[in-house]
Amino acid sequence: MPLLAVSGKDPMRLVALLCWFDEKPEFLADTVRSLAAAQVDALVALDGAYRLYPASQGRQTSPVEQWNALVDAAYDTRLQWTMAEGKPGGWESECEKRTELFRLAERHDPDWYLVIDADEVILQAPADLKDRLAATGKDYADFLSLEHTAPTLHAESEDGAPIILAQRYVKPRRGLIRAVPGIVVGPAHYDYFTPDGRNLWGGEYGDPLQVRDMVIDHRNRLRAPERMQAAIAYRDARDATGIERVPA
């Protein structure tokens, strides 16, 4: 059963959506504390493994220290919050889990959603972010994501030692979504369909509001190697079984 803490509606409510399973507690805490930069009002976090995820080892719920890290960070940031545990037997797919995340988030009477992952931290956001979202007629917005490339062997130094380069680059990230009731995720995890058939994430519906002075740090390369390998193995199994639509 979800744990819920919620109060009355503010003039413009921004609700953060977080799917997670078996993350570093410090990663989770950093993500939640960074929500203050975007004036987020509430956090909705949904736990649980996917059935095909190889590292779940029969567990559907993350360790209690991860829940504690989320709750402590939410209190520190004065966020309202909903946190719910995994599905018995595991989530069939990311589509199923994220669809349930939207249903939980609707309890917070949101105006906009911020979709964020446990390896992402908000570095900066404009002070008038909510004003921009409230004023736009668009249904989604892009901000900037600071990405890590895989380290590469570039050359050797004079003493023959290898020189490893770790590079960063910036790309647009569609993570702000208008809170249309009834959003369903699928057939792929990047398809966010409204009841009237608009795809607010993966489709070509309209042009996004550009929020180029909002930047997140995507810290996926800082995860433990075994955690990254498990994620790759899950994606391979997902594509092989066809539980999501895979582009040609």
N, C-alpha and C positions, 0 to 999 in steps of 0.2 A: 504494500500500500504506500502511496506517496506521502511524504511529509510536506505540509503546506503552511506557509506563513504569508499572509496577504492582507492588505488593508484597502482603503478607498481609492478611487480613481483620481489620478493627477491630470492636469490639462493635456499633456502629451506623454504617453507612456511608451517607453522603449524596453523591450523584454529580451534578454539574452537567452539563446538556446544552445545547450551543450550536451552532446552525446559523448559518453566516455566509458572505458573499461580498462582496468588494470594500468593506470598511469602513475607516474611518480607523484606523490603527494605534493611536493614542492611545485611541480608543473601546474597542478590543479589550483593551488593557492595563488600562484602568480597570475594565472589566467583570470581568476575571479577578481582579484584585487585590481587588475588593470581595467576592469569594466567601469570603474569610477571616472576614468578619463573621458568616456563617452556618455556620462550622465545616465547610465543604465539604471532603471528602476527596479527590475526584478530579474532573477536568474531561475531558469528551469533546466535542471540537469537530470539526464536519464542514463542509468547504469545498465550494464548487461552485455554479455558476449553474444556474438553471432554463432550460429550452430556450426559453421564451417571454420571458425577461428581456431587455429591449432593449439594455441597456448592457454586456452581456457581450462584444460585439464578437468573437465567436468564441473567447473564453477560457472555459475551464471551471474554472480554478484561480486563486485570488487571488494578488497579487504576494507575493514572498518576504518583504518587510518586514512584511507582516501576519502571516505565520507566525512570524517572529522575535519580533514583539511578544507573541504568545500564549505562545510557549515561554518567553521571558524572564520574563513576568509569572507564569507557572505555577511556574517555579523560585523566583522571589522569594517567592511565597506558599507554597512547599513543598507544592504539589499533585502528586499523581500525575496523569498525563495520557495521553490518546489523541487524536491529531490525524490526520485522514484527508482526502485530497484529493478533488476533484470526480469525478463520473462522466464518462467519455468521451462526448462528445456532449451533455452536460448532463443534469440531473435532469428527468424528465418533469413532476414536480409537487412541491410542498412535502410532500405526503403520502408520496411515495416517499422523499424525502430524510430526513424525520423518522423514518420506519420504520427506515431503515438506521441512523440515530443511536441508536435504542433497541437494535438488535442489537450495535452497538459497545459501548454502555454496559454491557450484560450481562456483558462480560468483567471488569468491575471488581467483581463480586459485590455489587451495591448492595442496600440496604434501601429507600431512598427516592431519588427524582429531584428535582432542582431544574431546571426548564426556564427558561432565561434567554436573552434576545437581546442582540445586540451594542450596542444602544442603551439598555441597562438597566444600572443600577448599584445595588447594595445600599447603602442609607444606614444602616440599622440592622437588627439581628436580635436576638432574645432569647438570652441565654446558655444557656438550657435548651431551645433549639429541638429538639435531637435527643432529649432526654428526652420532650418532648411528642409527637413523631412516633412514638417507640418505644412510648409508652403508649396511643396512640389506636387504636380499632378501625376508624376511618374510613380510606378509601383515597385521599383527596386533601385538600389544605389550601389555604385562601385567605390571602393576605397583602394589603398595601395597595400600590397603585401611584400615584405622584405624576405626574399627566399634564399636558401642555401643551395649551392650546387654541390655535387659529389666532389670530394677532394681529388685532385689529379696530380700525377707526377709530371712536373714541368721540365726540370733539368737537374743537373748535378752541380754542386758547388766545386770550388777548386780542390777541396780535399776528397772529392768523390762521393760525398754524402748527398742523398736525394733531397730535393726541394719540393715540398708539398704545398700546393696552392689550394686554398679554400676561398671560393669567390661568392659574392652576393649579387643579387639582381632584384629589380622591383617589377612586379606585374600587377595588373588590376585584379581585384578580388571582389566578387559580387556577394556581399555578406549582409546587406541591409535590405529587408524585404517588408513591404507593406503587409500588415496583419489582416489579410483577407480571411474571413472564417471559412473553415472547411478545406484548407490546403491538404492535398494528398501527394506524397512523394512516390515517384515511380513513373515508368518502368525502370528507370535508372536512378541512382541516388542523387543525381544532380537535376532531376526533373521535379519541379515544385508546381503542381497543377492546381489552379483554382477551380471551384465548381463550374464556372462558365468556360473552362477550357484554356485559360491562359497559362503559359509556362513562365513562372517568375524567376527561374534560375537558369535552366539550361536552354531555354528557347530564344528566339529572336524577337520576342514581343517588345516593341518600342525601343527607346534609347534610355540607358540608365542615367540617373542623376550622378554626376561626377563629384565625389568628395575627396579630392586629391590631397587635402591637408589632414586626412586621417590615415594613419600608418600602423600596420601590425607587423610584429616579428614572428615569422613562421619558423618555429624551432624544431622542425621534424628531424633534422640531422643531429640534434642533441639527445635524441632518445637513445636508450641502450641498444646495442646491436641486435640482441635477441628479440627485443620488442619490434624493431624495424623488420627483421626477418619474418616474424610472425605475421605482420601486416602484409608483407609481400606474398606470403603463402596463402593468406586468406583471399587476397585479390585474385591470385591464380586459380584457386578453387572456385571462387565466385564466377569467374569468367568461364571456367570449364563446365560448370553445372548449368549455367544460363539462368541463375536466379535473378539476374538483372539483364536488361537489354545492353548489349555490347555493340558499340559502333563498328561498322565495317572498316 
